[in-house]
Amino acid sequence: MTENQKNQNLEKYLQDIETIKDLLAEVDKRPLYEPWAFYAWGGLVAIGSLIHFLVERRSDLPVGEIFLKVWLPVILLGGNF
């Protein structure tokens, strides 16, 4: 390998490292989860809790059936976020 080829390879290597550093810096700027997702889940849990409370007071359903009728739809709806 000539000196010119070594310099070209080193330059290409340094450019690749710079590109990788830029990509990692860009990814670090973004949050892992968006804040609105926590508010949406909080709202779903509050609504689910209210519905659970009302259903439990008005009917004599077992906990398993309340889970299927109240919490399963809440979890499925929240999974769409």
Backbone bond lengths (Angstrom), bond angles and torsions (degrees), N, CA, C in turn:
res aa  C-N    CA-C-N  psi(-1)  N-CA   C-N-CA  omega(-1)  CA-C   N-CA-C  phi
1 M - - - 1.443 - - 1.524 108.21 -
2 T 1.280 115.27 135.30 1.466 119.02 179.24 1.522 110.00 -83.29
3 E 1.307 113.94 166.35 1.469 120.06 179.47 1.523 110.93 -62.11
4 N 1.322 117.48 -36.05 1.465 122.41 179.46 1.534 110.72 -64.71
5 Q 1.334 117.26 -42.15 1.460 121.25 178.87 1.523 110.87 -66.57
6 K 1.325 117.15 -38.44 1.459 120.93 177.95 1.524 110.52 -63.34
7 N 1.320 116.35 -42.19 1.474 120.29 178.59 1.524 111.48 -65.23
8 Q 1.335 116.81 -38.85 1.462 120.61 177.93 1.526 110.73 -66.03
9 N 1.326 116.64 -41.74 1.466 120.17 178.45 1.522 110.88 -64.81
10 L 1.340 116.52 -41.88 1.459 120.22 178.45 1.528 110.71 -64.34
11 E 1.314 116.92 -41.37 1.467 120.86 178.64 1.526 111.20 -63.70
12 K 1.334 116.34 -42.37 1.473 120.58 177.79 1.534 109.83 -63.87
13 Y 1.316 117.45 -41.45 1.459 122.64 178.44 1.526 110.77 -61.19
14 L 1.313 117.28 -45.12 1.466 121.65 179.71 1.526 111.43 -65.67
15 Q 1.326 117.26 -36.87 1.467 120.38 176.54 1.528 110.77 -65.92
16 D 1.326 116.11 -40.30 1.468 119.87 178.15 1.525 111.02 -63.31
17 I 1.315 117.15 -42.85 1.467 120.82 178.35 1.525 110.32 -63.20
18 E 1.308 117.46 -41.20 1.470 121.03 178.49 1.530 110.68 -63.12
19 T 1.331 116.89 -40.68 1.468 121.06 177.90 1.527 110.78 -63.16
20 I 1.321 117.24 -43.59 1.457 121.20 179.28 1.524 110.67 -63.92
21 K 1.317 117.32 -42.69 1.466 120.69 178.46 1.524 111.04 -62.41
22 D 1.340 117.01 -40.47 1.470 120.16 178.32 1.525 111.33 -64.13
23 L 1.334 116.52 -41.71 1.464 119.84 179.02 1.528 111.12 -64.33
24 L 1.324 117.37 -43.35 1.462 120.25 179.05 1.526 111.64 -65.06
25 A 1.322 117.26 -38.23 1.466 120.29 177.85 1.526 110.70 -65.45
26 E 1.326 116.52 -37.78 1.475 121.23 178.49 1.523 110.90 -64.90
27 V 1.321 117.39 -42.05 1.463 121.93 -179.78 1.525 110.38 -67.69
28 D 1.324 117.76 -37.78 1.467 121.08 179.90 1.521 112.52 -65.56
29 K 1.314 118.58 -22.26 1.468 121.59 -179.46 1.527 112.04 -73.77
30 R 1.331 116.72 -28.49 1.467 120.48 -177.06 1.521 110.63 -87.65
31 P 1.332 117.83 141.23 1.467 119.71 177.03 1.526 110.70 -72.81
32 L 1.322 115.19 155.53 1.457 120.12 179.15 1.529 110.43 -66.89
33 Y 1.319 116.34 -44.04 1.464 122.50 176.24 1.521 108.49 -125.02
34 E 1.291 115.77 141.74 1.461 120.39 176.87 1.526 109.31 -74.03
35 P 1.324 118.53 144.45 1.476 120.90 -178.09 1.528 113.92 -60.94
36 W 1.323 118.15 -31.79 1.459 119.51 -177.15 1.524 111.28 -63.90
37 A 1.332 118.44 -26.05 1.464 120.45 -179.39 1.532 111.03 -65.26
38 F 1.332 117.21 -37.50 1.463 120.17 178.35 1.526 110.97 -67.90
39 Y 1.331 116.88 -39.54 1.461 119.77 177.43 1.527 110.92 -66.07
40 A 1.328 116.80 -39.34 1.467 120.28 179.51 1.528 110.19 -64.57
41 W 1.338 117.25 -45.11 1.463 119.65 178.38 1.522 111.34 -64.65
42 G 1.326 117.07 -39.41 1.464 120.13 177.61 1.516 111.55 -60.96
43 G 1.330 116.45 -41.83 1.462 120.38 177.49 1.516 112.04 -65.13
44 L 1.333 116.38 -41.95 1.464 119.69 178.21 1.527 111.79 -63.29
45 V 1.320 116.94 -41.30 1.470 119.85 179.36 1.525 110.35 -66.35
46 A 1.327 117.29 -39.68 1.467 120.10 178.51 1.531 110.97 -64.54
47 I 1.321 116.87 -45.01 1.468 120.75 178.82 1.529 110.46 -64.83
48 G 1.340 116.21 -43.62 1.465 119.90 178.13 1.517 112.13 -61.68
49 S 1.325 116.73 -38.99 1.473 120.43 179.10 1.520 111.01 -66.04
50 L 1.322 116.62 -41.36 1.461 120.34 178.46 1.532 110.70 -63.88
51 I 1.319 116.28 -45.82 1.467 119.47 179.42 1.523 110.38 -64.09
52 H 1.332 116.90 -41.75 1.469 120.74 177.72 1.528 110.45 -58.63
53 F 1.311 116.58 -45.13 1.464 121.40 179.88 1.535 110.45 -61.05
54 L 1.338 116.26 -47.29 1.462 119.77 -178.58 1.529 112.16 -65.28
55 V 1.323 117.45 -42.40 1.458 120.94 -179.96 1.519 110.54 -65.59
56 E 1.312 116.92 -40.85 1.459 120.50 -178.99 1.528 111.53 -66.85
57 R 1.314 117.73 -35.57 1.468 120.84 179.69 1.518 112.24 -74.22
58 R 1.330 117.57 -36.48 1.455 121.04 -173.97 1.531 113.75 -87.16
59 S 1.321 117.04 -25.56 1.468 118.71 -177.44 1.522 109.60 -130.85
60 D 1.303 113.94 166.51 1.464 120.43 -177.63 1.528 108.81 -107.57
61 L 1.322 116.59 52.84 1.461 120.72 -179.61 1.529 110.27 -84.60
62 P 1.320 116.54 145.41 1.472 118.44 174.11 1.534 110.31 -70.27
63 V 1.327 115.20 160.37 1.468 120.66 -176.13 1.528 111.36 -60.39
64 G 1.320 117.48 -36.94 1.463 120.88 179.83 1.519 112.47 -61.88
65 E 1.312 116.23 -38.81 1.465 119.69 179.55 1.529 111.14 -73.26
66 I 1.326 116.33 -35.86 1.473 119.62 175.52 1.525 109.38 -63.35
67 F 1.325 116.33 -40.25 1.463 119.29 177.29 1.521 110.82 -58.80
68 L 1.342 116.45 -46.14 1.459 120.04 -178.19 1.530 112.46 -66.93
69 K 1.325 116.67 -35.78 1.463 119.97 -175.50 1.524 113.94 -88.45
70 V 1.336 118.08 -23.91 1.463 120.63 -176.41 1.527 111.26 -113.15
71 W 1.325 116.11 -58.75 1.465 119.34 -169.97 1.516 114.11 -77.61
72 L 1.309 118.03 -33.49 1.456 119.48 177.79 1.532 111.59 -61.73
73 P 1.336 119.73 -46.30 1.468 118.64 174.83 1.536 113.19 -62.85
74 V 1.335 117.29 -35.46 1.462 119.80 177.97 1.519 110.35 -63.63
75 I 1.329 116.86 -44.45 1.462 120.72 179.81 1.529 111.17 -65.61
76 L 1.320 116.28 -42.08 1.475 119.58 179.00 1.530 111.33 -65.66
77 L 1.314 116.81 -39.42 1.463 120.64 177.68 1.526 110.13 -65.69
78 G 1.319 116.89 -42.93 1.454 120.61 179.15 1.519 112.71 -68.52
79 G 1.312 117.93 -26.07 1.460 120.94 177.87 1.511 113.29 -68.87
80 N 1.322 117.08 -15.45 1.465 120.96 178.30 1.517 112.99 -79.04
81 F 1.337 116.74 -9.31 1.470 119.42 178.88 1.481 106.80 -77.20
